[in-house]
Each structure stands twice: as C-alpha cells, then as structure tokens.
Amino acid sequence: AQTVTQSQPEMSVQEAETVTLSCTYDTSENNYYLFWYKQPPSRQMILVIRQEAYKQQNATENRFSVNFQKAAKSFSLKISDSQLGDTAMYFCAFIITGFGNEKLTFGTGTRLTIIP
Amino acid sequence: EAQVTQNPRYLITVTGKKLTVTCSQNMNHEYMSWYRQDPGLGLRQIYYSMNVEVTDKGDVPEGYKVSRKEKRNFPLILESPSPNQTSLYFCASSQTSGRAGSTDTQYFGPGTRLTVL
C-alpha cells in the first residue's frame, strides 16, 4: 500500500528563520512524483514544489527547497527566510505514474505557524 | 484565467436529501478527480475520470456517484447524504499522458464545505 507519513502535526517558527518539515513515504513503485502542497486559511490547495523521483537533484522554488533521499524514502521541505504568509497547513503527497489514475496520496499534514 | 470552479462553496443539508456539487475546469484537461479532506486523515480520493464517459472509484467511493458527460464538468452526487459525509470536498484536474514517468500538475478547485445534519 502507498502511504505518506508526516510526523510533525504542528510546528512554529519565528519570522525570518528557517524551518524544515519532514515527510516519509512508502511505495514499491519506481515511477513517481513527490509534491508539497500548502493550504492557507482560505483552504485553497496550492502547489509549493514538485520532485521527479528519477532526478537526483533536489528541487528548489525561491525560498522553498526539498531534501529528497530516495533510498530512505524521505522528502523534507525547507522554508528559508520564513514569512507570515507561510502560515498554513502543509501536505506532502505523491503520485504513482503509468497506471492511468494519477491519484495523489496525501499525508495528514503539518500545521505551520510563523510567529511575528 | 485557468481555473477549476466548484459550486456551492458551502452547503448545509439534512440526511437523505440528494445533492450535487458541481466542478468545472476551463483548461481542456482529460483527468479529473474528487477528494475529501477530513481532520487527521489528509485528502482521500473519492472518484476519478480519465476522460468523457470514463470514471472509476478511488479509495472512498461509498455513498457517492459521479458522471462525466462533458470534458469540462465532473459533478459529485450524493444520493442520500449521511452525517459521515460531512467534510471538505475538492475537485482537481490535470492534463495527463498516462505514461510511466510523466505527470502534470493537478489544479485544485476552491473546496466545498458540506455539513450533513
């Protein structure tokens, strides 16, 4: 079975600091993509970053970067220079590709609060 | 503007009263999907559709129906809602090739908060 585990239900950090959200996943498939989604209080699901499993290079998007450890099945998100607008629920997810149903399998989320 | 729309955004109803949540996308996407979000459980897939007239069950399909008569629309139907279907519902769409090693970004609608009394 495909599973995603986010072991930190809640985190808080001071504005401008760096924070890392952890995520581990389990799958026996080789072709998959990993994602981090952000859900602010508006409840909109916003894609933060994506990583192709076949790429060794870690993805980066401005202040957001990942540490992808394929052998360990770990996919953590680092937010640098955190801002008040980063306050949100963050979900780790992945898609197994090639089977038609591109279902996103989500973790249970980490609620991140940026403290002014 | 590329977007996925859902209606209604909020709905309070009573047990057994049939309801439909609409979902529409303007990106000509082939793939569409419904998820429900519950505290402590993340998002779970209800149904998905790979193209017009092609639908299939996700992980939690019980109590739901869908249809895909047009490419842009993918309504979620609750024939006889029950309180355990109180949840936040999301529609998503993407353009997908279905090939291993390839996927497109999924775009999410704004969500529908459903309460069944």
Interface residues (C-beta under 8 A of the other chain):
Chain A: V4 N31 Y33 S42 R43 Q44 M45 L47 R50 E52 Y54 F91 A93 I95 T97 G98 G100 N101 E102 K103 L104 F106 G107 T108 G109
Chain B: Y31 S33 Y35 G40 L41 G42 L43 R44 Q45 Y48 M50 D56 G58 D59 L88 F90 A92 S94 T96 G98 R99 A100 G101 S102 T103 T105 Q106 F108 P110 G111 R113
